[in-house]
Amino acid sequence: MRKYHKKQLLDIVQTIKEANILIERYIKNENFDDAIKLLIDCHEGAVNVGSYIEELEGEGTITVTYLEEYCRLIYEIGVAINEGKNIKKEFIILHNQIIKVENSMINDIKVDKLEVVFLPYKASMWDSLESIYLAAKDDPQCSVYCVPIPYYELNQDRKPGQMHYEGSDYYDDSIEITSWQKYDIKERHPDLIFIHYPYDDMARNATIHPDFYSKILREHCECLVYVPYFVSPRNAVQDYNAYLPGVLYADCVIVQSEEVRQSYIQHYNRFNKEHNLNYVFGKAESKFIALGSPKYDKVINSKDADYKLPSEWEKLITKENGEKKKIILYNTHMFTWLNEGETYFEKIRTVFEIFKNRKDVVLWWRPHPNTELNFRTLRPDLFGKYIETVEKYRKEGWGIYDDTPDLHRAIACSDVYYGDGSSITELFRAKGKAIYYQNFNNTELLDNFGCHITNIFMARGELYALTFNGYLFKLGDKGFKYESKLPVSPSLPRYRNYYSQVINDDSIIFIPHYEKQITVYNSKTKEYGAFELELKDEYLTEDKGTNRNFFEGIIFKNKIYLVPCGYSSIVAFHLETKETEHCLDLRQLFPKNNMKSLSYGWTWLNENTVLLASMYTNEVLEFNLDTHEYKIHKIGRENQSFHIIFKYGEYYFLIGRQPFILKWNYETGAVVIYDKMPDNFKVTQEQGWVFYVQNLRPYKNKLVLPGGFTNMVLEFDLDSCEFKKLDVFDEIINRPIKIESNKDHFFITCIYMSDNFMYFVHKNEVLYRYDFITQEIEELCDIAPLFSTDELKDLNDSFISSMLKGENTQVKSNYGDKLNYGQSGKRIYDYVKAKVLK
């Protein structure tokens, strides 16, 4: 019997119990007519309850036997009333009998049946529910219904416009579809309702039929379950996801991992506190349950052999010799396109032009399913251009256009993902396939090129700039001209592979950060040499799935000593023999478990000894480059740590990761801490450090201190040891951000010191030069990368070649999440079933 039906029957029995008391009162007051009428009603109610139990449970239940006895007692009491007999004793027996019925109904009739209904609104998102449905369908105790529900486009006045309904024609034959007009939720009151649409009436572009809003559904089921229609690429969700209506009104929210669960809980609890809700929508810990996502089930269990492609698609992906071409799934996200407008149209034109004439690869374009709807409702000014773009692509016929609901066919049949950031990348990652992002800010390059400069430096009298993804530029008359692209190990994404560089004659030696190789660039011949370091696993420190190895390099006697970031050893690389030497094990010197990075800045103590500042402790490591002898100096307070160290006069100065500067007398050990900041100085965003110090050095007795996120730039006088505000930087600090994606970057992205000048790149991608003497700032140029036509072609061809080989994929694949190995649907169904039946 279903829990709802049992509850209904128990409610009827409770009513009969109350009626029995009223009958006894009628008789006591000699109101015999009303007593007889109520006896008849009780008899009829008991018969109906018994009949319903037999209909659901079959004949022969003990509960029906007790009901039959109850009906016999009612009959005898009725006869006794008509004969004027005393029936006090009989009423005691009657009361006991109905209690016996009630107890039997509670204990002998088991809740072992379920009615479960799934309410998808878009067939393309059915994968977020399908494996749960299939698990329910396989359960003989369960009656399961898939009821697709209609949705409406919203007009400009936010009133419902055109209705859409994706019914049986949109689903596989294995899914039995029930019409939304034939399944009455209020009447049937299912035990479980599963939804994947959480917005109710909050979305800007569309809404489902109001009868299916979560706040209404919750009143007509035992348990409302929301399963997100997406999976989160970064194991976290944006805050609004935790307080959408479907999340608030759901009894259970099923999420893909424990990390995502904690993200939901954090946002939900903050929302609850800010709005003084007193957990009216339930406690977060019991609402959010990490059981995996059915979307992973679908992608893991799908194979390309499961799908038969249309004949015209087969022709496109087959070479003349019968071999299959590589297939690149091109995914364009609707909101990225809507927000970027014309720029995005330029980007997509570039992508199409490049792939149109390729014979070795096929582009499989799959726009987000809601793209057309969103252009029509939110960007009607660009709707015609979107339709024109689609029609042109389809008419030319050189690539696949996929507007079907079946995302998983596209994932199973394609080799590579390319396009915008999306939850689809998570599914590709689970499949172990290569993933590459496009960058719409550069419309000419396929690569995820962003002009985020992380280093500027001088070599052979010329100023170079290096981007975070390894593009090298040289400053010319008109801006930064493309010079070269640094080699990166095939297994690594192009992201901060090299942290800094050391100049050695004509050679620029790039220091590996996420890399495990040293790269040497000859600025005269423009040739590269890449030399693998013999690093040892026991010294590696993993941070978010990657290894951050080194920060800087120190050239000494034909070796380059590498300043460690997360690598727990000082390493020397022999420039002639190319051998790797491990010089000092740092694991016993610094608490590895508490330190993501070991040292950042260094300076010379004498001709063969360096001092390295510790980033997570109040220590300085003294290290002899000849003998490898070392000494630890503990300075300052226990809760302090350092970014860089340099010498001025007879003192060493250390810039703290916190807002202070420390002056240290090496000979005497005396320390003075300067932490009195100017009035109104503020850190506007916590980073674990305050001042941006890469390549920072003083000019004479003046040290400029730009913050990562502070409301002012400071100057520190190394003689008077006082801080003061540099007003000349205020205008740049307060300048609006030109590129939205750069708003979370540091105020300055890199620095280069030369004589009395400090060159710096602002996050608006502008190169400036500060003059210590005049205290003026000169704007030199925008960081606008310049490429020739041939360079663009070579770079794009090289990028496609890397894609087809699966090199430098931008998202780590083949991850092993124990919750997402293809069985999430069964796990979710079993959990909610147990919750309802208990």
PALUM-372103 format. One record per residue (C-alpha): x, y, z. Coordinates in Angstrom, 3 decimals. Layout:
BEGIN
X Y Z
...
This chain:
BEGIN
0.000 0.000 0.000
1.131 3.558 -0.660
1.905 5.814 2.269
-0.652 8.384 1.096
-3.430 5.768 0.887
-2.584 4.407 4.314
-2.686 7.924 5.723
-6.108 8.475 4.094
-7.454 5.245 5.634
-6.037 6.101 9.040
-7.720 9.509 8.805
-11.061 7.757 8.131
-10.522 5.405 11.088
-9.741 8.403 13.292
-13.002 9.992 12.150
-14.863 6.753 13.016
-13.252 6.774 16.486
-14.450 10.320 17.067
-17.918 9.374 15.771
-18.105 6.496 18.263
-17.644 8.939 21.118
-20.337 11.184 19.676
-22.742 8.213 19.287
-22.267 7.358 22.962
-23.035 10.965 23.891
-26.202 10.940 21.721
-27.432 7.790 23.460
-26.680 9.245 26.879
-28.817 12.262 25.934
-31.469 9.917 24.495
-30.925 11.351 20.996
-31.485 7.915 19.462
-32.279 9.037 15.883
-28.959 10.852 15.445
-27.140 7.941 17.104
-28.637 5.463 14.616
-27.751 7.718 11.650
-24.160 8.007 12.842
-23.950 4.252 13.451
-25.009 3.694 9.845
-22.323 6.180 8.675
-19.661 4.389 10.759
-20.748 1.033 9.385
-20.606 2.360 5.824
-17.200 3.953 6.460
-15.793 0.724 7.891
-17.139 -1.284 4.921
-15.537 1.186 2.488
-12.209 1.032 4.328
-12.315 -2.762 4.236
-13.207 -2.820 0.540
-10.363 -0.403 -0.273
-7.884 -2.495 1.702
-8.955 -5.633 -0.179
-8.685 -3.750 -3.469
-5.101 -2.761 -2.645
-3.880 -5.675 -0.521
-6.135 -8.552 -1.594
-8.448 -10.662 0.546
-7.608 -12.278 3.874
-5.943 -9.444 5.767
-6.295 -9.436 9.545
-7.231 -5.766 9.418
-10.344 -6.509 7.322
-11.236 -9.293 9.767
-11.123 -6.752 12.595
-13.233 -4.358 10.532
-15.826 -7.073 9.920
-15.991 -7.676 13.682
-16.389 -3.937 14.178
-19.299 -3.872 11.692
-20.967 -6.815 13.541
-20.690 -4.894 16.837
-22.260 -1.806 15.254
-25.177 -3.915 14.020
-25.740 -5.399 17.489
-25.587 -1.968 19.127
-28.173 -0.689 16.611
-30.512 -3.596 17.444
-29.982 -3.023 21.173
-30.849 0.668 20.849
-34.125 -0.203 19.093
-34.932 -2.709 21.856
-34.088 -0.179 24.593
-31.333 -2.325 26.121
-28.378 -1.033 28.178
-25.365 -0.997 25.863
-22.636 0.492 28.093
-20.599 -2.724 28.034
-21.000 -3.093 24.242
-19.657 0.431 23.693
-16.473 -0.407 25.615
-16.016 -3.422 23.305
-16.725 -1.209 20.245
-14.121 1.368 21.294
-11.557 -1.365 21.856
-12.366 -2.911 18.480
-11.797 0.292 16.478
-8.500 0.794 18.311
-7.640 -2.789 17.350
-8.435 -1.909 13.719
-6.251 1.180 13.937
-3.285 -0.670 15.447
-3.589 -3.427 12.862
-3.668 -0.880 10.078
-0.492 0.725 11.471
1.395 -2.506 12.130
0.019 -5.132 9.756
-0.439 -3.104 6.559
2.980 -2.260 5.210
3.826 0.795 3.169
5.515 -0.992 0.283
4.145 0.698 -2.820
5.142 3.962 -4.424
3.740 6.253 -7.064
6.494 8.343 -8.587
6.095 11.074 -11.184
8.818 12.838 -13.175
8.086 16.323 -14.530
10.666 17.244 -17.198
10.037 20.405 -19.156
12.707 20.161 -21.870
13.581 16.822 -23.408
17.219 17.927 -23.834
17.494 18.060 -20.027
15.836 14.686 -19.424
19.282 13.169 -18.842
19.260 14.757 -15.378
16.347 12.458 -14.433
16.462 9.490 -16.791
18.528 6.997 -14.783
16.347 7.632 -11.698
13.263 6.961 -13.837
14.778 3.729 -15.132
15.588 2.598 -11.584
12.006 3.332 -10.513
10.660 1.531 -13.578
12.611 -1.591 -12.626
11.107 -1.597 -9.133
7.992 -3.848 -8.961
6.808 -1.852 -5.935
6.688 1.364 -7.950
4.181 2.865 -10.365
6.159 5.398 -12.354
5.003 8.169 -14.677
6.946 10.503 -16.937
4.801 13.600 -17.462
6.497 16.262 -19.617
5.064 19.671 -18.770
4.514 22.684 -21.038
6.526 25.882 -20.842
5.980 29.366 -22.208
8.147 32.059 -23.694
7.789 35.319 -21.779
6.786 38.446 -23.666
8.406 41.822 -23.031
5.793 42.473 -20.318
6.821 39.126 -18.688
3.442 37.602 -19.438
3.327 34.084 -20.931
3.474 34.043 -24.710
3.987 31.100 -27.054
3.533 27.682 -25.426
5.947 24.811 -26.054
5.309 21.185 -25.237
7.906 18.462 -25.797
5.939 15.241 -25.508
6.359 11.656 -26.642
7.916 12.590 -29.999
10.949 13.946 -28.150
11.663 10.839 -26.061
13.076 7.400 -26.635
10.533 4.588 -27.026
11.691 3.112 -23.705
10.210 6.108 -21.888
6.458 5.806 -21.394
4.957 9.276 -21.659
1.773 10.372 -19.870
-0.017 13.540 -20.944
0.129 16.404 -18.459
-3.588 16.920 -19.082
-4.437 13.345 -18.020
-2.338 13.067 -14.875
-4.054 14.947 -12.013
-1.380 15.556 -9.377
-3.804 16.980 -6.814
-6.062 13.953 -7.063
-3.361 11.279 -7.227
-1.008 12.833 -4.679
2.100 10.866 -5.753
4.623 9.792 -3.142
7.548 11.281 -5.023
7.789 14.091 -7.548
11.079 14.700 -9.350
11.722 18.076 -11.013
14.692 19.644 -12.781
13.279 23.145 -13.306
13.919 25.265 -10.178
12.874 28.765 -11.293
9.064 28.780 -11.017
8.251 32.374 -12.122
11.741 33.814 -11.618
13.340 33.258 -15.040
13.673 36.164 -17.472
12.954 34.308 -20.676
10.452 31.511 -20.008
8.338 29.803 -17.398
6.674 26.444 -16.949
2.907 26.095 -16.549
2.008 27.635 -13.139
0.248 24.432 -12.031
3.704 22.877 -11.819
5.472 25.504 -9.743
7.401 23.905 -6.906
5.486 25.759 -4.182
2.285 24.085 -5.490
3.777 20.652 -6.103
5.071 20.496 -2.547
1.508 20.490 -1.236
0.500 17.481 -3.320
3.167 14.850 -2.679
4.978 13.170 0.169
8.427 14.253 -1.049
9.457 16.808 -3.684
12.918 16.148 -5.104
14.897 18.655 -7.165
17.738 17.299 -9.303
19.745 20.082 -11.037
19.568 20.018 -14.815
23.289 20.831 -14.910
26.537 19.640 -13.358
28.947 22.189 -11.980
32.372 22.376 -13.662
34.225 23.741 -10.626
32.659 21.690 -7.845
30.838 24.799 -6.630
27.681 26.692 -7.559
26.879 30.374 -7.769
25.057 31.647 -4.708
21.637 32.164 -6.352
21.374 28.449 -7.136
20.926 27.751 -3.431
17.767 29.813 -3.004
15.790 29.378 -6.199
12.137 28.405 -5.540
12.639 24.783 -6.568
15.503 24.505 -4.087
13.619 26.170 -1.243
10.402 24.181 -1.642
12.067 20.826 -2.352
12.318 18.304 0.478
15.522 16.949 -1.088
18.054 18.541 -3.425
20.311 15.924 -5.016
23.799 17.178 -5.933
26.742 15.691 -7.782
29.432 15.693 -5.067
30.176 16.517 -1.456
32.109 19.623 -2.568
29.056 20.919 -4.446
26.879 20.036 -1.445
29.040 22.180 0.832
28.802 25.038 -1.676
24.986 24.827 -1.639
24.926 24.628 2.174
27.147 27.691 2.545
25.012 29.854 0.227
21.705 28.522 1.605
22.667 29.176 5.238
23.804 32.699 4.417
20.512 33.391 2.602
18.548 31.971 5.532
20.443 34.211 7.968
20.214 37.390 5.868
16.431 37.017 5.504
15.725 35.804 9.065
13.935 32.706 7.740
14.633 30.553 10.785
15.003 27.548 8.467
11.347 27.615 7.430
12.418 25.770 4.254
14.331 23.109 6.171
17.818 22.545 7.512
20.540 22.629 4.886
22.300 19.496 6.133
19.230 17.323 5.555
17.979 19.121 2.429
21.149 18.856 0.302
22.245 15.276 -0.388
25.349 14.283 -2.382
24.467 11.164 -4.375
25.884 11.941 -7.817
24.170 13.109 -10.978
22.160 11.068 -13.515
23.854 13.147 -16.221
27.077 11.266 -15.473
25.205 7.964 -15.699
24.075 8.829 -19.194
27.462 9.953 -20.472
29.408 7.082 -18.870
27.007 4.426 -20.133
26.653 5.836 -23.674
28.861 4.702 -26.575
29.069 5.973 -30.126
27.986 2.525 -31.343
24.632 3.120 -29.605
23.732 5.840 -32.098
22.915 5.743 -35.792
23.740 9.043 -37.475
21.800 10.543 -40.389
23.304 9.562 -43.737
24.324 13.140 -44.592
26.263 13.332 -41.312
27.953 10.008 -42.040
29.150 11.391 -45.379
30.651 14.436 -43.662
32.645 12.436 -41.112
33.951 9.789 -43.520
37.135 10.277 -45.569
37.423 9.051 -49.149
39.415 6.022 -47.950
36.630 5.079 -45.528
38.390 6.263 -42.360
36.582 8.436 -39.855
37.544 12.072 -39.541
38.062 13.602 -36.128
34.910 15.282 -34.829
35.034 18.507 -32.800
31.911 19.312 -30.822
31.476 23.082 -30.968
29.305 24.263 -28.087
28.093 27.864 -27.984
26.464 29.027 -24.768
23.377 31.211 -25.099
24.120 33.791 -22.407
27.731 34.265 -23.481
26.486 34.932 -27.001
23.690 37.220 -25.835
25.995 39.256 -23.599
28.815 39.640 -26.123
26.567 40.419 -29.081
28.430 41.558 -32.200
31.820 40.467 -30.863
30.558 36.925 -30.560
29.227 36.941 -34.116
32.723 37.936 -35.281
34.229 35.078 -33.283
31.855 32.488 -34.675
32.527 33.709 -38.225
36.257 33.145 -37.625
35.644 29.641 -36.289
33.489 28.713 -39.278
35.929 30.129 -41.829
38.857 28.204 -40.330
37.069 24.842 -40.165
35.190 25.180 -43.437
38.145 24.158 -45.584
39.614 21.487 -43.297
39.541 17.988 -44.785
40.790 16.156 -41.692
38.173 17.267 -39.208
34.424 17.949 -38.964
32.825 20.632 -36.832
29.692 19.434 -35.000
27.936 22.645 -33.961
25.422 22.290 -31.168
24.103 25.635 -29.870
22.557 25.645 -26.413
18.943 24.402 -26.809
17.511 27.701 -25.544
19.598 29.980 -27.768
16.867 30.810 -30.284
14.288 31.359 -27.535
16.626 33.710 -25.674
17.520 35.742 -28.735
13.826 36.086 -29.528
12.842 37.156 -26.003
15.944 38.938 -24.666
17.833 40.219 -27.740
15.239 40.748 -30.473
17.645 43.260 -32.053
20.017 40.363 -32.869
17.449 37.626 -33.449
17.501 38.032 -37.237
21.284 37.897 -37.311
21.260 34.697 -35.274
18.757 33.026 -37.614
20.819 34.185 -40.596
23.987 32.667 -39.062
22.263 29.329 -38.478
20.692 29.210 -41.937
23.979 30.060 -43.666
25.831 27.330 -41.763
23.158 24.743 -42.543
22.894 25.718 -46.194
26.654 25.496 -46.813
26.562 21.945 -45.490
30.256 21.508 -44.655
29.596 20.893 -40.942
27.019 19.175 -38.743
24.245 21.270 -37.227
22.631 19.610 -34.204
19.470 21.091 -32.675
18.104 17.768 -31.418
17.410 17.079 -27.720
20.033 14.322 -27.653
23.168 15.865 -26.180
24.687 12.476 -25.400
24.834 11.394 -29.016
27.020 14.451 -29.659
29.271 13.652 -26.675
29.588 9.946 -27.535
30.367 10.516 -31.219
32.753 13.472 -30.953
36.458 13.363 -30.100
37.084 16.878 -28.788
35.127 19.630 -27.045
35.607 23.229 -28.191
33.623 26.309 -27.254
32.329 28.199 -24.242
32.531 27.225 -20.613
29.567 24.981 -19.841
28.444 22.094 -17.670
28.920 19.944 -20.788
32.657 20.115 -20.120
32.071 18.125 -16.938
30.464 15.370 -18.975
33.335 15.402 -21.451
35.742 15.238 -18.532
33.969 12.161 -17.172
34.339 10.591 -20.608
38.080 11.310 -20.610
37.961 13.454 -23.735
39.974 16.598 -24.501
38.427 20.008 -23.752
39.377 23.398 -25.196
37.777 26.786 -24.564
37.369 29.654 -26.981
37.977 33.251 -25.969
35.554 35.692 -27.565
37.750 38.670 -26.559
40.101 37.684 -29.378
38.070 37.035 -32.488
40.998 35.967 -34.695
42.489 33.103 -32.677
40.904 29.748 -31.924
43.036 29.245 -28.829
41.795 30.391 -25.434
44.090 33.360 -25.836
43.690 36.102 -23.281
45.954 39.112 -23.209
46.529 38.758 -19.473
50.176 39.750 -19.071
51.899 38.032 -16.156
55.477 39.144 -16.858
57.273 42.056 -18.487
61.067 42.046 -18.737
63.999 43.446 -20.695
66.286 41.328 -22.887
68.917 42.668 -25.288
67.565 46.182 -24.691
64.001 45.302 -25.730
60.867 45.017 -23.586
59.061 41.662 -23.700
55.694 40.612 -22.323
54.516 37.081 -21.490
50.849 36.105 -21.172
49.486 33.610 -18.654
49.095 31.016 -21.429
52.598 31.344 -22.830
52.371 33.840 -25.684
55.508 35.982 -25.934
55.331 39.553 -27.309
57.865 42.311 -27.887
57.138 46.024 -27.594
57.317 47.827 -30.940
56.290 51.234 -32.237
52.603 50.338 -32.438
52.259 48.054 -29.430
53.118 44.499 -28.536
54.057 42.452 -31.590
53.736 38.688 -31.448
57.137 37.054 -31.009
56.614 33.381 -30.226
54.673 30.780 -28.295
56.403 28.942 -25.466
56.484 25.135 -25.670
54.343 23.386 -23.059
54.341 19.689 -22.134
51.492 17.945 -24.034
49.889 16.673 -20.818
49.497 20.172 -19.317
47.021 22.955 -20.071
48.433 26.305 -21.144
48.098 28.117 -17.836
50.902 29.823 -15.892
53.344 27.133 -16.984
56.240 29.525 -16.374
56.346 32.017 -13.527
59.389 34.172 -14.252
62.534 34.281 -16.320
66.275 34.809 -15.987
68.332 36.549 -18.666
71.667 34.927 -19.530
73.333 36.684 -22.504
71.046 36.049 -25.501
69.098 33.371 -23.652
65.827 33.912 -21.840
65.446 31.058 -19.337
61.829 30.538 -18.294
61.315 29.172 -14.781
58.733 26.340 -14.580
55.696 26.877 -12.376
53.035 24.354 -13.394
55.601 22.917 -15.807
58.293 20.308 -15.156
60.673 21.572 -17.812
62.975 24.550 -18.156
62.527 26.363 -21.447
65.345 28.418 -22.980
64.580 30.950 -25.725
67.373 32.432 -27.817
66.224 35.995 -28.453
68.646 36.300 -31.388
67.853 33.097 -33.307
64.255 32.821 -31.964
64.789 29.133 -31.248
63.618 27.180 -28.211
65.126 24.429 -26.156
62.996 22.594 -23.590
64.743 20.508 -20.936
62.843 18.115 -18.690
63.682 18.416 -14.998
64.172 15.153 -13.131
61.706 15.976 -10.382
60.764 13.467 -7.688
57.196 12.641 -6.694
57.924 12.833 -2.972
58.714 16.548 -3.256
55.639 17.497 -5.289
52.802 19.325 -3.545
49.422 19.045 -5.223
47.188 22.110 -5.212
43.771 21.765 -6.859
44.939 18.889 -9.009
48.169 20.513 -10.225
51.762 20.967 -9.042
53.054 24.491 -8.512
56.789 23.887 -8.638
58.999 27.001 -8.720
58.849 30.800 -8.620
62.228 32.201 -9.641
65.757 31.257 -10.674
69.237 32.215 -9.443
72.146 31.857 -11.881
75.367 30.822 -10.143
78.461 29.153 -11.622
76.792 27.743 -14.734
73.836 26.471 -12.764
70.417 27.875 -12.232
69.009 27.347 -8.749
65.234 27.195 -8.640
63.401 29.031 -5.844
60.706 26.582 -4.673
57.008 27.283 -4.729
55.310 23.975 -3.853
58.284 21.737 -4.654
59.857 20.789 -1.316
63.482 20.867 -2.419
65.943 23.412 -3.743
66.912 22.221 -7.210
69.872 23.167 -9.391
69.774 22.780 -13.177
73.179 22.477 -14.877
73.120 24.770 -17.910
75.797 22.746 -19.747
75.012 19.125 -18.875
71.229 19.739 -18.483
71.280 17.570 -15.346
68.986 18.084 -12.354
70.513 18.202 -8.870
68.497 18.110 -5.640
70.369 20.299 -3.193
68.296 20.651 -0.020
65.284 18.679 1.253
62.898 21.241 2.729
60.290 18.818 4.039
61.736 18.712 7.541
62.398 22.441 7.642
58.942 23.714 6.764
55.517 22.222 7.649
54.467 20.863 4.257
50.833 20.236 5.257
50.353 23.894 6.129
52.202 25.415 3.186
51.068 25.696 -0.410
54.218 27.647 -1.266
57.640 27.703 0.373
59.464 30.823 -0.755
58.823 33.664 -3.130
61.575 36.273 -2.867
65.328 36.001 -2.354
68.418 38.202 -2.123
72.179 37.788 -1.845
73.848 37.585 1.577
77.330 37.376 0.089
78.988 36.157 -3.107
77.808 32.527 -2.686
74.936 32.636 -0.189
71.320 33.651 -0.594
68.484 34.450 1.797
64.996 33.175 0.965
61.888 34.531 2.696
59.308 32.005 3.905
55.761 32.608 2.687
53.899 30.801 5.472
56.184 31.131 8.505
58.181 33.941 10.128
61.480 32.463 8.922
64.309 33.175 6.493
66.322 30.354 4.950
70.040 31.023 4.514
71.484 28.760 1.813
75.053 28.417 0.544
75.047 27.706 -3.202
78.530 26.141 -3.071
78.296 23.856 -0.047
74.471 23.533 0.237
74.782 24.297 3.935
71.826 26.100 5.421
70.589 27.981 8.459
67.097 29.006 9.561
66.542 32.487 10.975
63.342 32.995 12.958
62.371 36.684 12.889
59.325 38.777 13.633
56.108 37.493 15.174
54.765 33.947 14.993
51.711 34.987 12.976
53.750 36.829 10.347
55.114 35.614 7.018
56.909 37.196 4.100
56.732 37.795 0.379
60.114 39.195 -0.641
63.426 40.218 0.911
65.993 42.810 -0.249
68.960 44.689 1.200
69.212 48.439 1.728
72.243 49.802 3.489
73.178 47.507 6.362
69.642 46.177 6.814
67.484 43.600 5.147
63.868 44.559 4.524
61.069 42.004 4.201
57.655 42.835 2.759
55.041 40.902 4.687
52.139 38.951 3.275
50.204 40.937 5.865
50.318 44.779 5.759
53.733 45.408 7.291
57.427 45.784 6.453
60.112 44.295 8.682
63.660 45.672 9.053
66.213 43.073 10.084
69.835 43.471 11.188
71.442 40.201 10.110
74.496 40.666 12.356
72.661 41.456 15.594
69.325 39.809 14.880
67.509 43.027 15.821
64.080 43.432 14.203
61.756 46.421 13.805
58.234 46.001 12.409
56.520 48.876 10.605
52.779 48.409 10.273
51.313 51.878 10.743
49.449 52.401 7.487
48.135 55.788 6.279
44.679 56.821 7.442
41.823 55.152 5.532
44.083 52.453 4.067
41.935 49.408 3.314
42.291 45.947 1.845
39.232 45.716 -0.403
39.422 41.977 -1.103
41.114 39.295 0.985
43.782 37.326 -0.874
46.047 35.900 1.810
48.517 38.657 0.910
48.318 42.440 0.502
51.049 43.977 -1.684
51.880 42.924 -5.250
55.625 42.293 -5.128
56.739 40.239 -8.145
59.948 41.845 -9.485
59.490 44.720 -7.022
62.665 46.542 -5.938
63.326 49.974 -4.399
64.743 52.932 -6.275
67.309 54.473 -3.933
65.402 54.878 -0.663
61.893 54.712 -2.145
59.764 51.589 -2.421
56.399 51.700 -4.186
53.811 49.252 -2.836
50.857 48.583 -5.162
48.202 46.382 -3.604
46.563 43.379 -5.129
43.244 44.734 -3.858
43.748 47.921 -1.834
42.183 51.371 -2.027
45.522 53.145 -2.465
49.134 52.693 -3.594
51.732 53.357 -0.916
55.318 54.530 -0.842
57.695 53.374 1.897
60.736 55.484 2.751
63.588 53.115 3.632
65.362 55.832 5.676
62.492 57.232 7.736
60.588 53.897 7.580
57.268 55.628 7.052
54.398 54.803 4.711
52.620 57.453 2.697
49.870 57.440 0.100
50.825 58.092 -3.544
47.939 60.188 -4.869
49.156 59.927 -8.456
47.824 56.324 -8.626
44.285 57.200 -7.482
42.895 57.871 -10.939
44.058 54.470 -12.222
42.779 52.637 -9.148
39.330 54.145 -9.588
39.182 53.669 -13.350
36.226 51.518 -14.555
37.047 48.007 -15.730
36.906 47.725 -19.526
36.716 43.932 -19.684
34.282 42.282 -17.272
36.329 39.086 -17.030
39.272 41.113 -15.654
37.413 42.610 -12.683
38.730 39.953 -10.279
42.332 40.346 -11.424
44.850 42.152 -9.236
45.168 45.927 -9.656
48.558 45.308 -11.302
49.265 42.088 -13.208
53.057 42.498 -13.488
55.956 44.864 -12.765
59.406 45.537 -14.240
61.969 47.809 -12.579
64.484 49.702 -14.719
66.619 52.537 -13.291
64.212 55.182 -11.995
61.220 53.658 -13.758
58.642 51.133 -12.637
56.817 49.623 -15.617
53.503 48.025 -14.738
50.504 46.527 -16.508
47.086 47.489 -15.155
44.257 44.920 -15.283
42.589 47.095 -17.944
45.431 45.779 -20.156
47.324 49.052 -20.352
51.098 49.459 -19.928
52.197 52.367 -17.698
55.528 53.723 -16.499
55.985 55.393 -13.111
58.940 57.790 -12.709
60.381 57.763 -9.176
62.051 61.133 -9.730
59.109 63.143 -11.059
56.454 60.958 -9.379
54.476 61.012 -12.620
52.776 58.158 -14.500
52.972 57.852 -18.263
50.572 55.696 -20.249
52.698 53.899 -22.830
50.220 51.779 -24.774
47.249 49.458 -24.661
48.155 45.803 -24.482
46.718 45.150 -27.930
48.471 42.082 -29.389
49.572 42.427 -32.988
49.609 39.371 -35.265
50.353 39.090 -38.962
47.999 37.109 -41.215
50.568 34.318 -41.554
51.113 34.188 -37.792
47.378 33.832 -37.170
47.148 30.992 -39.698
50.145 29.172 -38.212
48.814 29.578 -34.672
45.333 28.358 -35.594
46.704 25.382 -37.539
48.968 24.532 -34.611
46.051 24.762 -32.191
43.867 22.421 -34.271
46.783 19.991 -34.500
47.068 19.995 -30.690
43.308 19.474 -30.362
43.336 16.449 -32.646
46.195 14.928 -30.628
44.525 15.754 -27.305
47.496 17.886 -26.234
47.309 20.737 -23.696
43.675 20.013 -22.919
42.377 22.838 -20.766
40.453 20.663 -18.310
41.900 17.641 -16.558
40.051 14.512 -17.700
39.635 10.964 -16.401
38.894 12.096 -12.868
37.587 9.481 -10.485
34.579 10.729 -8.552
33.254 7.806 -6.534
29.700 9.172 -6.714
29.668 9.369 -10.487
30.618 6.031 -11.971
27.360 5.319 -13.773
25.053 4.225 -10.921
23.815 7.530 -9.486
20.204 7.029 -10.593
19.820 3.774 -8.653
21.493 5.315 -5.608
19.205 8.360 -5.696
16.053 6.291 -6.154
16.931 3.930 -3.313
17.619 6.875 -0.997
14.362 8.747 -1.596
12.331 5.533 -1.621
13.659 4.647 1.825
12.952 8.190 2.991
9.292 7.964 1.932
8.655 4.403 3.093
10.160 4.729 6.553
